[in-house]
Amino acid sequence: MTKAVKFWILAAVLGVLGFTEAVTGFVLWLGFPDGGSGAGRLYGGISNLSFWGLTKHTWIDLHDWIAVALVALVVIHIILHWKWIIRIGKNIFTKGEKSIPVTVRWGN
């Protein structure tokens, strides 16, 4: 497997996890009422309220674990691209110094 294929797979997995994180966030935000039990006073305190067959606590667990996976893969992504990051950083910060000539005049 080439380096490019590995990077593509990593980017694809990051994309899928990011999309899934967004979906779970929207489900938690829009699909459940506020409150710890997943069923606020409007629902009569029913604690088994679910969305797509999963309770609010299960959605929270999914959301949290997907976030952990995303952070881990972003760290791996940064490690794999570290040489590129350093090279681009040096290019950005040293380019301005080389292109602007500095002349020093002493006195008048």
Backbone torsions as a table, in degrees:
resi	resn	phi	psi	omega
1	MET	NA	128.5	-177.4
2	THR	-77.4	164.5	178.8
3	LYS	-61.5	-40.5	-179.9
4	ALA	-62.8	-40.3	179.0
5	VAL	-65.5	-41.0	178.2
6	LYS	-62.0	-44.0	179.2
7	PHE	-64.6	-38.2	179.4
8	TRP	-65.3	-43.7	178.8
9	ILE	-62.3	-44.2	178.7
10	LEU	-60.3	-44.7	179.3
11	ALA	-64.8	-39.0	179.0
12	ALA	-65.2	-43.6	178.7
13	VAL	-65.0	-41.1	176.1
14	LEU	-60.6	-40.6	178.4
15	GLY	-63.8	-45.4	179.7
16	VAL	-64.4	-44.4	178.9
17	LEU	-65.1	-39.4	177.8
18	GLY	-62.8	-43.0	177.4
19	PHE	-63.4	-43.4	179.7
20	THR	-64.7	-38.9	176.6
21	GLU	-61.4	-41.8	178.4
22	ALA	-64.5	-42.7	179.7
23	VAL	-62.9	-46.5	179.7
24	THR	-64.5	-35.3	177.2
25	GLY	-64.6	-43.8	178.3
26	PHE	-66.9	-37.0	177.6
27	VAL	-63.6	-44.0	179.0
28	LEU	-65.8	-36.4	-177.3
29	TRP	-74.8	-45.6	-173.1
30	LEU	-102.0	-23.4	-172.5
31	GLY	-91.0	-13.8	-177.1
32	PHE	-130.9	145.7	175.5
33	PRO	-73.3	162.2	176.8
34	ASP	-66.9	151.5	177.8
35	GLY	126.0	160.4	-174.0
36	GLY	-74.9	-30.6	-173.4
37	SER	-84.6	-10.6	-176.0
38	GLY	86.5	0.7	177.6
39	ALA	-144.8	101.9	-177.8
40	GLY	-72.1	-172.3	-178.5
41	ARG	-62.8	-27.5	179.8
42	LEU	-63.3	-26.0	-177.2
43	TYR	-100.8	13.9	176.9
44	GLY	72.0	20.9	177.2
45	GLY	74.2	18.7	178.8
46	ILE	-67.6	118.2	-172.8
47	SER	-89.2	-3.7	-178.8
48	ASN	-107.1	28.9	175.3
49	LEU	-62.2	134.4	-177.8
50	SER	-137.7	162.6	176.9
51	PHE	-134.3	124.0	-173.8
52	TRP	53.8	33.6	176.6
53	GLY	82.1	4.8	-179.5
54	LEU	-119.4	139.5	178.9
55	THR	-76.1	168.7	179.7
56	LYS	-60.0	-40.1	-178.9
57	HIS	-66.5	-35.2	176.2
58	THR	-66.9	-41.2	176.8
59	TRP	-62.0	-40.9	178.2
60	ILE	-63.2	-43.5	178.0
61	ASP	-60.9	-45.4	177.4
62	LEU	-59.1	-47.2	-179.3
63	HIS	-58.9	-44.7	-178.8
64	ASP	-66.7	-45.3	-177.1
65	TRP	-71.1	-32.8	175.2
66	ILE	-66.0	-38.0	177.0
67	ALA	-63.2	-40.4	177.6
68	VAL	-62.5	-44.7	178.5
69	ALA	-62.6	-40.8	178.4
70	LEU	-61.5	-45.5	179.8
71	VAL	-62.2	-43.8	179.4
72	ALA	-61.4	-44.3	-179.2
73	LEU	-70.8	-32.3	175.5
74	VAL	-66.2	-39.6	176.3
75	VAL	-62.4	-44.8	176.9
76	ILE	-61.3	-42.3	179.0
77	HIS	-59.3	-44.3	179.1
78	ILE	-65.9	-41.9	178.7
79	ILE	-61.7	-45.3	-178.6
80	LEU	-66.6	-27.4	-178.7
81	HIS	-104.4	14.2	-173.1
82	TRP	-59.9	-43.5	179.5
83	LYS	-60.5	-42.1	179.0
84	TRP	-64.2	-42.9	-179.8
85	ILE	-60.6	-45.5	179.5
86	ILE	-64.7	-45.2	-178.8
87	ARG	-61.3	-45.3	179.6
88	ILE	-67.4	-40.7	178.2
89	GLY	-60.6	-44.6	177.3
90	LYS	-63.3	-40.9	-179.5
91	ASN	-62.5	-42.8	-178.5
92	ILE	-67.9	-45.7	-173.0
93	PHE	-83.7	-20.4	178.9
94	THR	-99.0	-16.4	-178.3
95	LYS	-64.0	-43.2	179.8
96	GLY	-63.1	-36.1	-179.5
97	GLU	-68.1	-36.3	-177.7
98	LYS	-77.4	-31.4	-172.9
99	SER	-86.2	-15.7	-179.0
100	ILE	-106.7	109.9	178.8
101	PRO	-72.3	139.2	179.9
102	VAL	-109.4	124.1	176.1
103	THR	-116.0	132.3	-179.4
104	VAL	-111.9	125.5	177.5
105	ARG	-115.2	131.4	178.8
106	TRP	-101.3	121.3	178.7
107	GLY	77.3	-157.8	-180.0
108	ASN	-103.7	NA	NA
